[in-house]
């Protein structure tokens, strides 16, 4: 791991890292983001996943790309924050395509509201 986990994060990592699925239902501010990034990186390093989709409140989804992934990710990754209002622009489409075709871990973040739009669904 790139950053040192808190004890509760380490314990759940050890308990769940080999599971096909599980849920992290912790309260706000308890380290769910780091835990999720560590899980995605671990699964990617094992060849079990090639991508991560993050659906979060507007603004928070950008924080994953700008702050959280650079801080915690330990796999080669390319991340993109989807913005429905810019979805038809050439630059946005290019950035999305680059992230999704990345050979490492491809990370797409999207806000709740954009996730339900036609552009977001596409």
C-alpha positions in Angstrom: 0.0 0.0 0.0 1.2 3.5 -0.8 -0.2 5.0 2.4 -0.4 3.4 5.9 -3.9 2.2 6.8 -5.5 2.8 10.1 -6.0 -0.4 12.1 -9.7 -0.9 11.1 -8.7 -0.5 7.4 -5.9 -3.0 7.7 -8.1 -5.5 9.5 -10.8 -5.4 6.8 -8.1 -5.5 4.1 -6.8 -8.8 5.6 -10.4 -10.2 6.0 -11.7 -9.3 2.6 -8.8 -8.9 0.1 -9.5 -12.3 -1.5 -13.3 -12.1 -1.5 -15.1 -11.7 -4.8 -17.4 -9.1 -3.3 -18.1 -7.4 -0.1 -19.5 -4.0 1.2 -17.9 -1.3 3.2 -20.7 0.4 5.2 -18.7 2.7 7.3 -19.7 6.2 8.4 -18.5 9.3 6.6 -14.9 10.2 7.4 -13.8 6.7 8.4 -11.6 5.8 5.4 -13.9 4.2 2.8 -12.1 5.9 -0.1 -8.6 4.7 0.8 -10.1 1.2 1.5 -11.7 1.1 -1.9 -8.6 2.4 -3.7 -6.5 -0.2 -1.9 -8.9 -3.0 -2.9 -9.0 -1.9 -6.5 -5.2 -1.7 -6.7 -4.8 -5.1 -5.0 -7.3 -6.7 -7.3 -5.7 -5.1 -10.3 -2.2 -6.3 -9.3 -3.7 -9.8 -9.1 -5.1 -9.4 -12.6 -8.7 -9.7 -11.3 -10.0 -6.2 -12.4 -9.0 -3.7 -15.0 -11.3 -0.9 -14.0 -13.1 0.9 -11.2 -16.3 2.9 -11.5 -16.9 5.5 -8.7 -20.4 6.9 -8.4 -20.4 9.7 -5.9 -22.0 13.1 -5.1 -21.1 15.9 -7.6 -17.8 17.4 -6.8 -16.8 14.4 -4.6 -16.3 12.4 -7.8 -13.7 15.0 -9.0 -11.9 14.8 -5.6 -11.1 11.1 -6.3 -9.2 12.1 -9.5 -7.6 15.3 -8.1 -6.7 14.1 -4.6 -7.6 10.6 -3.4 -6.1 8.5 -6.2 -2.8 10.5 -6.4 -2.5 10.1 -2.6 -3.4 6.4 -2.2 -3.2 4.5 -5.5 -0.3 2.1 -5.8 -1.1 0.5 -9.2 -0.5 2.2 -12.5 -3.8 3.9 -13.2 -5.5 6.5 -15.4 -8.5 8.3 -14.0 -11.2 10.5 -15.6 -14.0 12.5 -14.0 -17.1 12.4 -16.2 -19.0 15.7 -16.6 -22.4 15.3 -18.4 -22.4 19.0 -19.4 -19.1 18.5 -21.3 -19.8 14.9 -22.5 -20.2 15.9 -26.2 -17.0 18.0 -26.4 -14.0 16.6 -28.2 -11.6 17.1 -25.2 -14.0 15.3 -22.8 -14.5 12.4 -25.2 -10.7 12.1 -25.8 -10.0 12.1 -22.0 -12.6 9.5 -21.4 -11.3 7.3 -24.2 -7.7 7.6 -23.0 -8.7 6.5 -19.5 -10.9 3.6 -20.6 -8.2 2.2 -22.9 -5.4 2.5 -20.4 -3.4 -0.7 -19.9 -3.3 -0.2 -16.2 -6.2 0.3 -13.9 -8.9 2.5 -15.6 -10.8 4.6 -13.2 -14.0 6.5 -14.1 -15.7 8.7 -11.6 -19.2 10.2 -12.1 -21.6 12.2 -10.1 -25.0 10.8 -9.1 -26.9 13.3 -11.2 -24.8 12.6 -14.3 -25.1 8.9 -13.8 -28.8 9.0 -14.6 -28.5 11.2 -17.7 -28.4 9.7 -21.2 -24.8 10.8 -21.7 -23.9 9.3 -18.4 -25.6 6.0 -19.2 -23.8 5.9 -22.6 
